[in-house]
Amino acid sequence: MNNFEGHINGNKPVIVDFYADWCGPCKLMSPVLSEVKDKVGDKAIILKLNIEKAPQYTQLYNVKAIPTLIIFKKGNILWRKTGVTTANEILSNLNMHTS
């Protein structure tokens, strides 16, 4: 993912979904992230990062289990959650850091 650092170091919040294609719980996150995207529009960026294609970021951010969601802004981690979560939880944490 060649522009990953550019996105997470930007002024706009970035929700990164660390996942793998074979991961059942990860598949449950796709509709949740679609709902989040519908509600936030262009106020935040949502990136899906396949841990098998970008192991350097998995290691850098100490991702031990998937799915793991991390919200970044200006290179800082604002929130982190491992496991399936709801759109409301993501939006609540995103809103705390964008308002």
C-alpha positions in Angstrom: 0.0 0.0 0.0 2.1 2.8 -1.3 0.2 5.8 0.1 -0.6 4.4 3.5 1.8 6.7 5.4 0.5 9.7 3.5 -3.1 8.9 4.5 -2.4 8.2 8.2 -0.2 11.3 8.6 -2.8 13.6 7.1 -5.3 16.0 8.7 -8.3 13.8 8.0 -9.0 10.8 10.3 -8.3 7.4 8.8 -10.0 4.2 9.9 -7.7 1.3 9.0 -9.2 -2.2 9.0 -6.5 -4.8 9.4 -7.9 -8.0 7.9 -7.3 -11.2 5.9 -9.4 -12.7 3.1 -9.7 -16.0 5.0 -10.9 -14.4 8.2 -14.6 -15.0 8.9 -15.1 -12.2 11.5 -13.2 -9.8 9.1 -15.9 -10.4 6.5 -18.5 -9.2 9.0 -16.8 -5.8 9.1 -17.4 -4.9 5.4 -21.1 -3.9 5.9 -20.2 -2.2 9.1 -17.5 -0.1 7.4 -19.9 0.6 4.5 -22.4 2.0 7.0 -19.7 4.1 8.6 -18.6 5.5 5.2 -22.2 6.4 4.3 -22.5 8.4 7.6 -19.1 10.2 7.5 -18.8 10.8 3.8 -15.6 12.6 3.0 -14.9 13.6 6.7 -12.8 10.4 7.2 -11.0 7.9 5.0 -11.5 4.1 5.4 -8.7 1.8 4.4 -8.6 -1.9 4.4 -5.2 -3.4 4.9 -4.6 -7.0 4.1 -2.2 -8.3 6.8 -0.7 -10.8 4.4 0.1 -8.2 1.7 1.5 -5.6 4.2 3.1 -7.6 7.1 5.4 -4.6 7.8 2.4 -2.5 9.0 1.0 -5.5 10.9 4.2 -5.7 12.8 4.7 -1.9 13.2 1.3 -1.5 14.8 1.5 -4.7 16.8 -1.6 -6.3 15.3 -1.8 -9.7 16.9 -5.4 -10.6 16.0 -7.9 -9.6 13.3 -10.0 -7.8 12.6 -8.3 -4.9 14.2 -9.5 -1.3 13.6 -7.3 1.7 14.3 -8.2 5.3 13.8 -5.3 7.5 12.9 -5.0 11.3 12.6 -1.8 13.2 11.9 0.1 10.0 12.5 -1.3 9.4 15.9 -3.4 6.5 17.0 -6.7 7.9 18.4 -8.5 4.6 19.0 -8.0 0.9 18.5 -10.2 -2.1 18.8 -9.6 -5.8 18.0 -12.6 -8.0 17.1 -15.9 -7.3 15.4 -17.4 -4.0 16.4 -20.5 -1.9 15.5 -20.8 1.1 13.3 -22.1 3.1 16.3 -18.9 2.3 18.3 -16.7 3.4 15.4 -18.7 6.5 14.8 -18.7 7.5 18.5 -14.9 7.2 18.7 -14.5 9.0 15.3 -16.7 11.8 16.4 -14.8 12.3 19.6 -11.7 13.1 17.5 -13.2 15.1 14.6 -15.5 17.6 16.3 
